[in-house]
Amino acid sequence: MHKDEAGYIPPAKYSVIHAAVLQQCDGLDGVKDNVLENPARCKFDPGVLACKEGDGPSCLTAPQVKAARMLYAGPRDSRTGQQLFPGLEPGSELGWATLAGPQPMTLATDVYKYLVFQNPDWDFKTLNPDNDFPLAAKVTGATMDMIDPNLKPFVDHGGKLLMYHGWSDPGIPPGSTVQYYKRVADKMGGTSKITNSIRLFMIPGMNHCRGGDGTDTFDGIGALSQWVEKGQAPDQIVASHMTNGKADRTRPLCPYPQVATYKGTGSTDDAANFTCK
């Protein structure tokens, strides 16, 4: 975001981009509630916000449009165009300061400073994904990466794995978890082979672990306990959105790739009026 400072997007514009995303995609799931049930369906191009001339508080300059597109696209190999890591999803814009603010997360830069390059003076602006991502994996992968998709020993032992990730996470792109789940399924012979042992729940509108406009309050441990102790696999998990300590919306969280679908009648704030499809 800072190789070209002209492309830096001030936080005041995050809400402008977010509003444009909701205007285009909020109704795709049949319910307008400021939440994208499945952001992967949202084909939003920030170019619709391009300034007609100069700059302004409610538009994006050409370099800012480019930067926003890069955030959605994720880092790519400059030689092949291959995506090296997923980008952020539509709906995450209000939290973009996490990865696209004045300074990157120190957690990210410290890994490269002290572990990869062992140089406390390393400048993040010199990062070259083409070479530095593979180098980081080589230097730190054995101790830091947990990406082996072969969970057969775990499954054969009777283990149950309940994974979840917020679709609006602005810190760890949720696509990375979806990719891992798919790699596990492929390694194990397909989704049908793992559904009794491994399930992924993608949470619409939830930020990093919690927060956001989505239903981010749920009993994952309880669902896991029922699965392990009673053999009741979680076909859905009812979640709530809390305001001032009170639930003002409930929705079913669905095992990926299913999504909560409105039945067509009743309050859209009541989980009973949705089904997982």
C-alpha positions as CSV (number, residue, x, y, z in Angstrom):
1,M,0.0,0.0,0.0
2,H,3.0,2.3,0.5
3,K,5.1,1.6,-2.5
4,D,3.1,4.4,-4.1
5,E,1.9,6.8,-1.4
6,A,-0.6,8.3,-3.8
7,G,-2.5,5.0,-3.5
8,Y,-2.9,5.2,0.3
9,I,-6.6,5.1,1.2
10,P,-7.4,7.3,4.3
11,P,-9.6,5.5,6.8
12,A,-12.3,8.2,6.3
13,K,-12.9,6.5,2.9
14,Y,-13.4,3.0,4.2
15,S,-17.0,3.7,5.0
16,V,-17.5,5.0,1.5
17,I,-16.2,1.8,-0.1
18,H,-18.2,-0.3,2.4
19,A,-21.4,1.5,1.6
20,A,-20.8,0.9,-2.2
21,V,-20.2,-2.8,-1.6
22,L,-23.5,-3.1,0.4
23,Q,-25.4,-1.1,-2.2
24,Q,-24.3,-3.6,-4.9
25,C,-24.2,-6.9,-3.0
26,D,-26.3,-6.8,0.2
27,G,-29.4,-8.0,-1.5
28,L,-27.8,-11.0,-3.3
29,D,-28.8,-13.3,-0.5
30,G,-32.4,-12.1,-0.5
31,V,-32.1,-10.1,2.7
32,K,-30.9,-6.5,3.1
33,D,-29.3,-6.5,6.5
34,N,-25.8,-4.9,6.0
35,V,-24.3,-8.4,5.9
36,L,-23.1,-10.4,2.9
37,E,-24.0,-14.0,3.5
38,N,-21.5,-15.2,0.9
39,P,-19.0,-12.4,-0.1
40,A,-17.6,-14.7,-2.8
41,R,-20.7,-13.9,-4.9
42,C,-20.0,-10.2,-4.7
43,K,-18.1,-9.1,-7.8
44,F,-17.5,-5.5,-6.6
45,D,-15.1,-3.3,-8.5
46,P,-13.9,-0.2,-6.6
47,G,-13.6,1.5,-9.9
48,V,-17.2,2.5,-9.6
49,L,-16.0,5.1,-7.0
50,A,-13.4,6.6,-9.2
51,C,-13.2,10.4,-8.9
52,K,-14.4,12.3,-11.9
53,E,-11.7,14.9,-11.4
54,G,-9.2,15.5,-8.6
55,D,-9.9,14.0,-5.2
56,G,-12.8,14.1,-2.9
57,P,-14.2,12.6,0.4
58,S,-16.7,10.3,-1.4
59,C,-14.6,9.0,-4.3
60,L,-11.3,7.2,-5.0
61,T,-8.4,8.6,-7.0
62,A,-7.0,6.3,-9.7
63,P,-4.1,5.1,-7.4
64,Q,-6.5,4.5,-4.6
65,V,-8.7,2.4,-6.9
66,K,-5.7,0.4,-7.8
67,A,-4.8,-0.1,-4.2
68,A,-8.3,-1.2,-3.3
69,R,-8.3,-3.7,-6.1
70,M,-5.0,-5.1,-4.8
71,L,-6.5,-5.5,-1.3
72,Y,-9.3,-7.6,-2.7
73,A,-7.0,-9.6,-5.1
74,G,-4.3,-10.4,-2.6
75,P,-0.6,-10.6,-3.4
76,R,0.4,-12.2,-6.7
77,D,3.5,-13.4,-8.4
78,S,4.6,-10.6,-10.6
79,R,5.9,-13.0,-13.2
80,T,2.9,-15.4,-13.5
81,G,0.1,-13.5,-12.0
82,Q,-0.6,-16.4,-9.7
83,Q,-2.3,-15.5,-6.4
84,L,0.2,-16.1,-3.5
85,F,-2.3,-15.6,-0.8
86,P,-6.0,-14.6,-0.7
87,G,-7.1,-11.0,-0.5
88,L,-9.7,-9.4,1.8
89,E,-13.3,-10.0,1.1
90,P,-16.0,-7.5,0.2
91,G,-17.6,-6.4,3.4
92,S,-14.3,-6.1,5.3
93,E,-13.6,-2.5,4.4
94,L,-14.3,-0.9,7.8
95,G,-11.4,-2.8,9.2
96,W,-8.9,-2.2,6.4
97,A,-6.6,-0.2,8.7
98,T,-5.4,-3.5,10.0
99,L,-3.5,-4.3,6.8
100,A,-3.6,-1.1,4.9
101,G,-3.2,1.6,7.5
102,P,-0.3,4.1,8.0
103,Q,1.9,1.2,9.3
104,P,1.5,-2.6,8.9
105,M,0.9,-4.8,11.8
106,T,4.1,-5.2,13.8
107,L,3.4,-8.9,14.1
108,A,3.9,-9.1,10.4
109,T,6.9,-7.0,10.0
110,D,8.6,-8.5,13.1
111,V,8.5,-12.0,11.5
112,Y,10.5,-10.7,8.6
113,K,12.8,-8.4,10.6
114,Y,13.8,-10.9,13.3
115,L,13.1,-14.3,11.9
116,V,13.3,-14.3,8.1
117,F,16.0,-11.7,7.4
118,Q,17.4,-11.3,11.0
119,N,17.7,-7.6,10.4
120,P,16.0,-5.2,12.8
121,D,16.4,-2.4,10.2
122,W,14.6,-4.2,7.4
123,D,12.1,-1.9,5.6
124,F,8.7,-3.5,4.8
125,K,8.5,-1.4,1.6
126,T,11.2,-3.6,0.1
127,L,9.1,-6.8,0.5
128,N,9.2,-8.8,-2.7
129,P,6.5,-11.5,-2.6
130,D,8.0,-13.4,-5.5
131,N,11.1,-14.2,-3.5
132,D,10.4,-13.3,0.1
133,F,7.3,-15.5,0.6
134,P,9.2,-18.7,-0.4
135,L,12.1,-17.6,1.7
136,A,9.9,-17.1,4.7
137,A,8.4,-20.5,4.3
138,K,11.8,-22.0,4.0
139,V,13.2,-20.3,7.1
140,T,10.2,-20.4,9.4
141,G,7.9,-23.0,8.0
142,A,9.0,-25.9,10.0
143,T,8.2,-24.1,13.3
144,M,5.4,-21.7,12.3
145,D,3.4,-23.1,9.5
146,M,0.5,-25.5,10.3
147,I,-0.8,-26.1,6.8
148,D,-0.4,-29.9,6.3
149,P,-3.7,-31.0,4.8
150,N,-3.2,-34.7,5.8
151,L,-5.5,-35.0,8.8
152,K,-6.0,-38.7,8.3
153,P,-4.3,-39.7,11.6
154,F,-6.5,-37.2,13.5
155,V,-9.7,-38.5,11.8
156,D,-8.7,-42.1,12.2
157,H,-8.3,-41.5,15.9
158,G,-11.8,-40.3,16.1
159,G,-11.0,-36.6,16.3
160,K,-13.6,-33.9,15.5
161,L,-12.5,-30.5,14.1
162,L,-14.9,-27.5,14.1
163,M,-13.3,-24.7,12.1
164,Y,-14.7,-21.1,11.8
165,H,-13.7,-17.8,10.3
166,G,-15.5,-14.5,9.9
167,W,-16.1,-13.5,6.3
168,S,-15.3,-9.8,7.2
169,D,-12.0,-10.6,8.9
170,P,-9.7,-7.7,8.0
171,G,-6.6,-9.2,9.5
172,I,-6.4,-12.8,8.2
173,P,-8.1,-13.2,4.8
174,P,-10.9,-15.7,5.3
175,G,-10.1,-17.3,1.9
176,S,-7.0,-18.8,3.5
177,T,-9.2,-20.9,5.8
178,V,-11.5,-21.9,2.9
179,Q,-8.5,-22.9,0.8
180,Y,-7.1,-25.0,3.7
181,Y,-10.4,-26.8,4.2
182,K,-10.6,-27.6,0.5
183,R,-7.1,-28.9,0.5
184,V,-7.9,-31.2,3.4
185,A,-11.0,-32.4,1.6
186,D,-9.0,-33.1,-1.5
187,K,-6.3,-34.9,0.4
188,M,-8.9,-37.1,2.2
189,G,-10.8,-38.0,-0.9
190,G,-13.6,-35.4,-1.0
191,T,-15.9,-33.5,1.3
192,S,-18.1,-36.6,1.8
193,K,-15.1,-38.3,3.4
194,I,-14.6,-35.6,6.1
195,T,-18.0,-34.3,6.9
196,N,-18.4,-36.6,9.9
197,S,-15.1,-35.4,11.3
198,I,-14.3,-31.9,10.0
199,R,-16.7,-29.0,9.4
200,L,-16.0,-25.4,8.5
201,F,-18.4,-22.6,9.5
202,M,-17.9,-19.3,7.7
203,I,-19.6,-16.5,9.6
204,P,-21.1,-13.7,7.5
205,G,-20.3,-10.2,8.7
206,M,-18.0,-11.2,11.5
207,N,-14.6,-9.5,11.9
208,H,-11.5,-11.1,13.4
209,C,-12.9,-13.7,15.9
210,R,-15.7,-11.3,16.9
211,G,-17.3,-8.0,16.1
212,G,-18.9,-6.6,13.0
213,D,-22.5,-6.6,11.8
214,G,-22.8,-10.3,11.7
215,T,-24.0,-12.8,14.3
216,D,-20.7,-13.3,16.2
217,T,-21.9,-14.8,19.5
218,F,-22.3,-18.6,19.5
219,D,-21.4,-21.7,21.5
220,G,-18.8,-23.4,19.4
221,I,-17.5,-25.5,22.3
222,G,-21.1,-26.7,23.1
223,A,-21.5,-27.8,19.4
224,L,-18.2,-29.6,19.5
225,S,-19.1,-31.3,22.8
226,Q,-22.3,-32.6,21.4
227,W,-20.4,-33.9,18.4
228,V,-17.7,-35.6,20.3
229,E,-19.7,-36.9,23.3
230,K,-23.1,-37.7,21.6
231,G,-22.2,-38.1,17.9
232,Q,-24.5,-35.2,17.0
233,A,-22.7,-33.5,14.1
234,P,-23.5,-29.7,13.9
235,D,-25.8,-29.2,10.9
236,Q,-26.1,-25.6,12.0
237,I,-25.1,-23.4,15.0
238,V,-27.5,-20.7,16.1
239,A,-25.6,-17.4,16.5
240,S,-26.7,-14.0,17.8
241,H,-25.8,-10.4,17.2
242,M,-25.6,-8.5,20.5
243,T,-26.3,-4.9,21.2
244,N,-25.8,-3.6,24.7
245,G,-25.8,-7.1,26.0
246,K,-29.0,-8.1,24.3
247,A,-29.6,-10.3,21.2
248,D,-31.3,-8.3,18.5
249,R,-30.7,-10.8,15.7
250,T,-30.2,-14.6,15.4
251,R,-29.1,-16.6,12.4
252,P,-28.0,-20.1,11.8
253,L,-24.4,-20.6,11.0
254,C,-24.1,-23.3,8.3
255,P,-21.4,-25.8,7.4
256,Y,-19.4,-24.7,4.4
257,P,-20.3,-24.4,1.5
258,Q,-24.0,-24.1,2.7
259,V,-25.3,-20.7,3.5
260,A,-28.3,-19.4,5.6
261,T,-31.2,-18.9,3.2
262,Y,-34.3,-16.9,4.1
263,K,-37.5,-19.0,3.9
264,G,-39.4,-16.0,2.7
265,T,-41.7,-15.3,5.6
266,G,-41.3,-14.0,9.1
267,S,-38.7,-11.7,10.7
268,T,-35.2,-11.7,9.1
269,D,-33.8,-11.3,12.6
270,D,-35.0,-14.7,13.7
271,A,-32.9,-17.8,12.9
272,A,-36.1,-19.9,12.8
273,N,-36.9,-18.3,9.5
274,F,-33.7,-19.4,7.8
275,T,-32.5,-22.8,6.6
276,C,-29.0,-24.0,5.6
277,K,-28.8,-24.7,1.8
